[in-house]
Structures are given as C-alpha cells and as structure tokens.
Amino acid sequence: MKRIKQHFNPWAIASIIVCGLLFLLQLFFIERSQWTGDYWEHNAVIKELSLHLQQPGHPILNVDVPHAFFSPYSVFLGAIISLTGIQVSTLLNLAMIANLLLFFSAVYLLATMFISEKKDHAKAFLLLLILTLFFWGSQAPLYSSFFHFSSFTLTLSYPSTFAFICSVYAAAVSKQLLIVSSSVRKELALTVVLSCLLFIIGLTHPLTVLFTGSLILCVYLSILQQQKFNQQFIFKKTTYLVGAGALALTLAGFWPYYPFFSLITYAESGNQFHSDSLVLYQHIAWKIFPVFLLPVLVLFTQSLNWKKEWPLYVSLLLLLLIYAVGFYTKSYGLGRMLAFAVIVIHLLLVKNLLLIRKAKAIWFTLIFILTLPYLFQTKNIFRSLNNERRQIASDSTSFQQAGHSAKADALSFLEPILEKRSSIVLTDLQTGLFIPALGGKVVAAVYPVYWVNDADQRKEQVTLFFSNKASQQDRLNTIYQHRPDYILLTPSTSYLFPRLAAFIESDPVAVKQGISLYQVKTYH
C-alpha cells in the first residue's frame, strides 16, 4: 500500500483526464467542422501542392508567382495526399489530432524546462496547460499563435501551431546541447537537429523564429547561471548555437518553393499582413488582463528572486520590446509577439504558483475567483458546442449571415467543375475565400498575396465589378484583363444578373440554392 501511495500522483492523473477531455472536445469540433478564418487558404495551398508537388502554381490567383505558405509543413502534407490520395479536409483533421498530441508534449517540455524538481513536473504541466488555454481576458484575439481555447480548436492544423511546437523542441534541444560536455559527436548531432528545427520554423512561420530565439536565450542564460563554465567552454557552446542559426538561415535562402529573404522584407502591394494585425495593439490590456495577476502573485510568494528567474524576465522583456517596435515602426505583424509574451507570463505564473504556501493559497484563490467573471468568455465555448451546420436559404440575408463552413458546403457542388482545369472564377471577394479550396482560381483575394504587384488593384476591380457603381465598360475591362472562365453569382450578388447578361451565357453551367455559375462569353 505504501508503494502505491508513493507512486500515486494526483496531478499526473488530473493531467491525463484534462488532456483526454481536450482530445474528445477536439474530436467533437472536427465532427462539427465549424472552420473559419485562414482554414480555406491552407486547404487550397495543400490541394495545389498535392497536385503539383514539384512545381506548384499559385493556389489562389492565376499568376506565375510563388506562395508564402509553401512551407516544409505544407509540402509534407501535400506529399502525403499525393502518395495516399486522401482528401485535403481529412488530412487536415488528422493534422489537428497529431498537432494536439504534439502540443501537449510541447507544453510539458516548456513547463518542466525551467523547473528542476521532478515531483512538480506534472503539476507544472497541468497548470501551464490550463493557463495557456483559459487564462485570458474578454474577447482575446482570434489569431493563430494565440492559444486560448476559442482560437486553439480552430487553428490546430495551422502552420503557426506546428511552428510553436517546433520552437519548444528547439529550446529543449539547445538545452541538451549546452549541458552535453563529453562528446563532440553528440554536440554536432544536436547542432544539426537544432539547425533543422530552426530551418523548419523559419520557413513555416517566420515570426515564430523570434519567439524561438527568446526561448533559446532564456535556456542559455539559465544554464550559465546554474553552472560555472570557463570561457573556452562558453565560447564553444555559443559557437554551436550561432552556427546552428546561421546554417538554418543559409539553407532557408535555398528553399525552392518561395524566396525566403524576399518574404521577410516584402512591403509591396498584396502585403496587408501588418495592417490586418493593427487590432493586436487596440484595447489589448482588457483582452489579456489576467496576466497582470503576476505581480500580485509575486507579492504573495515573495519569490522575485532574480538569481533564479531573471532569464525568463529577460525573455519576456525581449518579446515586449519587439512588440513595441512593431507599433512604433507600424510593422503591426510583430503584434504576434504578444501571444508569446503571454505564454512566458503564464510560465512565470506557474513557477510562482508552485511556491504558494497553503495559507497564502487561500488569498490567491479568492483573487482568482473574483476574476473568473471577466476571464475568457466560456459562453463562446458552449455556443460553439451547440452550433450545427444548417443549410443556407436562397435569399441574400441568409447567405450573408451564414458561417464560413455553411457557405463552403453550399458551394461544394462546384468542385467537380472547377478542379478540372483550375478554372478562373470572377466572384465577389467574400465568396472568393472558398473557391481556391474547391480547385478554382479567383481574380482577387482578401488573403495577403505576396509578389503580386497588382493585388490591390485586383481587389478594387472586383469590388467595383459587383457594385452598382460599375459601368458596363468597367466590367468589360475587368473581363478582358483577367480572362475569367466563369462568373459566379450568389444570393448576395444575383440581383446583378440583368447587367451581366451581355457577358455570360444565358444558361448557368451549375445552379443550386440561389448560387449560379455562368460561363463567360468568348471575346476577341
């Protein structure tokens, strides 16, 4: 009986239960398939790679330029479909499950990387997992890399999630590299592994490299403060780390699917990444305010011991500095550093929670309970659980108010027609979100499209084409310039049919629930 008690760890059991529940919830979300956001762009990218793995075309537009999502992660998924023939949606569902399991392992590594007491590892993992998913304010940003529950379930298959997982693994490898002292072969092997991980992270989600660097720096400083090394040893280890980064950067420059250095410096038409991320600097304190409990908890534990925790604070300050630079330089995409800074704060909260004494725990529990009404809006979780796909009525209002998945379902009957020859479809911008995932190309996209110099002009033309302000000559010019095969009308744009009759065949190629696909007449 004593042995059983010694091996029984309630925190480990609780961790297994929580992970099991999250796994079942994700299966439930997969079954409901209420996808939104960039899901359809990733779907289109992988579909294009599966069809033309060695020389893929642009998955969204009919242009001869690469796409920034042709990353090692997407190429790997595309190769699986090419070899097995399974559907893209099925593979993305499997990727969600795989990434969920890898995410659990990454959170465990992150939680235990800076905690030496093994008896606290299960507790640290569970606390960090719960804080990461639920310790957020009202209306937390619905962006990838923000791993609160509302976003997490939707973005598990995204490259950014995989890049985060690789970041934690890269930090763990760097820690092993720093503590190995007796084998040059092991050091070189770990350096190669670290370089490969950095290579994958940089090409898959370049911004995550900054988080990876802050984590590795934190590990580096933590190891140096724990042990006394001579200068020669420090120089050698530093050379390995810098060498791994330099090798990864060099190899990224030779990536055949897109020009890496051009991507990270791109600022031309089609790059609305920064403007779209401005929201990450607006009213943000209310969205993440639970993290401000960190100084309160520090006061309770009186654990602000810079000799032990200062490397984590250095990592946090570095991420916040990059976040601030993004604001002052208007490079708002750097606002994603806020997500990583919150993760570091959660880790610091865990370290302090482990130091709470029983008496003080009572007071902290009271503070925690007081914040519960304002924490992450859990009603959104239950609303998502109750959401079901419903068929869209053929009226304009129902179509406009329908969710992304419902619209994608309504348009799915077009896939056999569009995927035959990558047809170019002229449709409104919002409907154009889904066409590339069905095998077609669009004239303009709401997604960022790098290296497309007329991307903004294309959006203006399409917006004008489907408005009441366009003249017949405006519409004819758009058709002449982009040569679409089809014009697609939905319940939201079907009122334009009389004005478009001169450009399209009288009978639709396909029609269903107020959605009509018309072949464009041939003009010379």
Residue pairs with C-beta under 8 A, 6 or more apart in sequence:
9 122
11 122
11 123
11 126
12 122
14 122
14 126
15 122
15 125
15 126
15 129
18 126
18 129
18 130
19 104
19 129
22 100
22 133
23 97
23 100
23 101
25 153
26 96
26 97
26 100
26 153
26 156
27 97
28 385
29 153
29 154
29 384
30 93
30 96
30 97
32 384
32 387
32 388
32 389
33 89
33 389
33 405
34 154
34 384
34 387
34 389
34 403
34 405
35 154
35 404
35 405
35 408
36 154
36 403
36 404
36 405
37 142
37 144
37 154
37 155
37 404
38 144
38 158
38 447
39 92
39 154
39 157
39 404
40 404
40 408
40 433
40 434
40 436
40 437
41 59
41 60
41 69
41 433
41 436
41 437
41 447
42 69
42 74
42 92
42 157
42 158
42 159
43 88
43 89
43 92
43 436
43 437
44 59
44 60
44 436
44 437
45 59
45 67
45 69
45 70
45 74
45 78
46 74
46 77
46 78
46 81
46 88
46 91
46 92
47 59
47 81
47 88
47 436
47 437
47 439
48 56
48 57
48 58
48 59
48 67
48 78
49 56
49 70
49 74
49 75
49 77
49 78
49 79
49 81
49 82
50 78
50 79
50 81
50 82
50 88
51 82
53 75
53 78
53 79
53 82
56 67
56 70
56 78
56 257
57 64
57 422
58 64
58 65
58 66
58 67
58 441
58 449
58 452
59 67
59 69
59 436
60 67
60 436
60 441
60 442
60 445
60 447
60 449
61 441
61 442
61 443
61 444
61 445
61 449
61 452
61 458
62 422
62 424
62 441
62 482
63 452
65 450
65 451
65 452
66 257
66 258
66 259
66 451
67 258
67 449
67 450
68 258
68 263
68 448
68 450
69 159
70 257
70 258
71 159
71 200
71 203
71 204
71 205
71 257
72 199
72 200
72 203
72 204
73 159
73 162
73 163
73 200
73 204
74 159
74 204
75 257
77 91
77 92
77 95
80 86
80 91
81 87
81 88
81 91
88 437
92 157
93 157
95 156
95 157
96 156
96 157
99 156
99 157
99 161
99 162
99 165
100 156
102 162
102 165
103 147
103 156
103 161
103 164
103 165
104 129
105 165
106 164
106 165
106 168
106 169
107 125
107 128
107 129
107 132
107 168
108 121
108 125
109 168
109 169
109 171
109 172
110 128
110 168
110 171
110 343
110 347
111 121
111 124
111 125
111 127
111 128
111 129
111 347
111 350
112 121
112 124
112 125
113 171
113 172
113 175
113 219
114 218
114 222
114 311
114 312
114 347
114 351
115 121
115 124
115 351
115 354
120 354
123 354
124 350
124 351
124 354
127 349
127 350
127 353
127 354
128 346
128 347
128 350
131 346
131 349
131 350
132 147
132 148
132 343
132 346
133 147
133 148
133 149
133 152
134 148
134 149
134 375
134 376
134 378
135 290
135 291
135 346
135 349
135 375
135 376
136 148
136 287
136 288
136 290
136 342
136 375
136 376
137 286
137 287
137 288
137 289
137 290
137 374
137 375
137 376
138 286
138 287
138 374
138 376
138 377
139 286
139 287
139 377
140 146
140 148
140 150
140 151
140 287
140 288
140 376
141 151
141 279
141 280
141 284
141 287
141 338
141 339
142 150
142 151
142 154
143 151
143 277
143 280
143 336
143 339
144 151
144 155
144 158
144 160
144 161
145 160
145 161
145 164
145 205
145 207
145 208
145 336
145 339
145 340
146 339
146 342
147 161
147 164
147 339
147 343
148 376
149 376
149 381
150 376
150 377
150 380
150 381
150 384
153 384
155 161
159 204
159 205
160 204
160 205
160 208
162 204
162 205
163 200
163 201
163 204
163 205
163 208
164 205
164 208
164 211
166 197
166 200
166 201
166 204
166 208
166 212
167 201
167 208
167 211
167 212
167 215
168 215
169 197
170 194
170 197
170 198
170 201
170 212
170 215
170 216
171 212
171 215
171 216
171 218
171 219
173 190
173 193
173 194
173 197
174 194
174 216
174 219
174 220
174 241
174 244
175 219
175 223
176 190
177 187
177 190
177 191
177 194
177 237
177 240
177 241
178 219
178 220
178 223
178 237
178 241
179 223
180 186
180 187
180 190
181 233
187 240
190 240
191 240
191 243
191 244
192 244
194 241
194 244
195 243
195 244
195 245
195 247
195 248
195 251
196 248
197 248
198 209
198 212
198 244
198 245
198 248
198 249
199 247
199 248
199 251
199 252
201 208
201 209
201 212
202 209
202 248
202 249
202 252
202 260
203 252
203 255
203 260
206 260
206 263
206 264
207 333
207 334
207 336
207 337
208 340
210 319
210 322
210 334
210 337
210 340
211 319
211 337
211 340
213 245
214 315
214 318
214 319
214 340
214 344
215 315
216 241
217 311
217 314
217 315
217 318
218 311
218 312
218 314
218 315
219 311
220 237
220 238
220 241
220 311
221 310
221 311
221 314
222 311
224 234
225 307
225 310
225 311
229 237
252 260
252 261
253 260
253 261
258 450
262 450
262 451
263 450
266 450
266 451
268 451
268 453
269 452
269 453
269 454
269 455
269 456
269 457
270 448
270 449
270 450
270 451
270 452
270 453
270 455
270 456
271 448
271 450
272 448
273 333
273 448
274 330
274 331
274 332
274 333
275 332
276 332
276 448
277 332
277 333
277 334
277 335
277 336
278 332
278 335
279 335
280 332
280 335
280 336
280 338
281 326
281 327
281 332
281 335
284 338
285 292
288 338
288 342
289 374
290 371
290 374
290 375
291 342
291 345
291 346
291 349
293 349
293 367
293 368
293 371
294 345
294 348
294 349
294 352
296 364
296 367
297 349
297 352
297 353
297 356
297 364
298 304
298 352
300 352
300 356
300 360
300 363
300 364
301 352
301 355
301 356
301 360
303 309
303 351
303 352
303 355
306 313
309 348
309 351
312 344
312 347
312 348
312 351
313 348
315 344
316 341
316 344
316 345
316 348
319 337
319 340
319 341
319 344
320 337
320 341
322 334
322 337
323 334
323 335
323 337
323 338
323 341
325 331
325 334
326 332
326 333
326 334
326 335
326 337
327 334
327 335
353 364
356 364
387 403
389 403
389 405
389 406
389 409
390 402
390 406
391 406
391 409
391 410
391 513
392 398
392 399
392 402
392 406
392 407
392 410
392 491
392 513
393 399
393 513
394 491
394 513
394 514
395 491
395 514
396 491
396 492
396 494
396 495
398 491
399 407
399 410
399 490
399 491
399 492
399 514
400 492
402 410
404 433
404 434
407 431
407 434
408 434
408 437
410 512
410 513
410 515
411 431
411 434
411 435
411 438
411 515
412 438
413 510
413 512
413 515
414 435
414 438
414 440
414 488
414 510
414 515
414 517
415 438
415 439
417 423
417 509
417 510
417 517
418 425
418 435
418 438
418 439
418 440
418 486
419 438
419 439
419 440
420 439
422 439
422 440
422 441
423 439
423 440
423 441
423 485
423 486
424 440
424 441
424 442
424 443
424 482
424 483
424 484
424 485
424 486
425 432
425 435
425 440
425 441
425 442
425 443
425 484
425 485
425 486
425 487
425 488
425 517
426 442
426 443
426 462
426 465
426 478
426 479
426 482
426 484
426 486
426 487
426 488
426 520
427 435
427 442
427 462
427 466
427 487
427 488
427 489
427 490
427 493
428 462
428 466
428 490
428 492
428 493
429 444
429 445
429 446
429 459
429 462
429 463
430 446
430 492
431 488
431 490
431 492
431 493
432 442
432 443
432 444
432 445
432 446
432 462
433 446
433 447
435 441
435 442
435 488
436 442
436 445
440 486
443 458
443 461
443 462
443 478
443 482
443 484
444 455
444 458
444 459
444 461
444 462
445 455
445 458
445 459
446 459
449 455
452 458
458 482
461 478
461 481
461 482
462 478
464 470
464 474
464 478
465 474
465 475
465 478
466 493
466 496
472 499
472 502
475 499
475 500
475 503
476 503
476 523
479 503
479 520
479 523
480 523
484 520
485 519
485 520
486 509
486 517
486 518
486 519
486 520
487 500
487 503
487 504
487 517
487 518
487 520
488 515
488 516
488 517
488 518
489 496
489 497
489 500
489 515
489 516
489 518
490 514
490 515
491 513
491 514
491 515
494 514
494 516
497 516
500 518
503 520
503 521
504 518
504 519
504 520
504 521
505 518
505 519
505 520
505 521
508 516
508 517
508 518
509 517
509 518
509 519
510 516
510 517
511 517
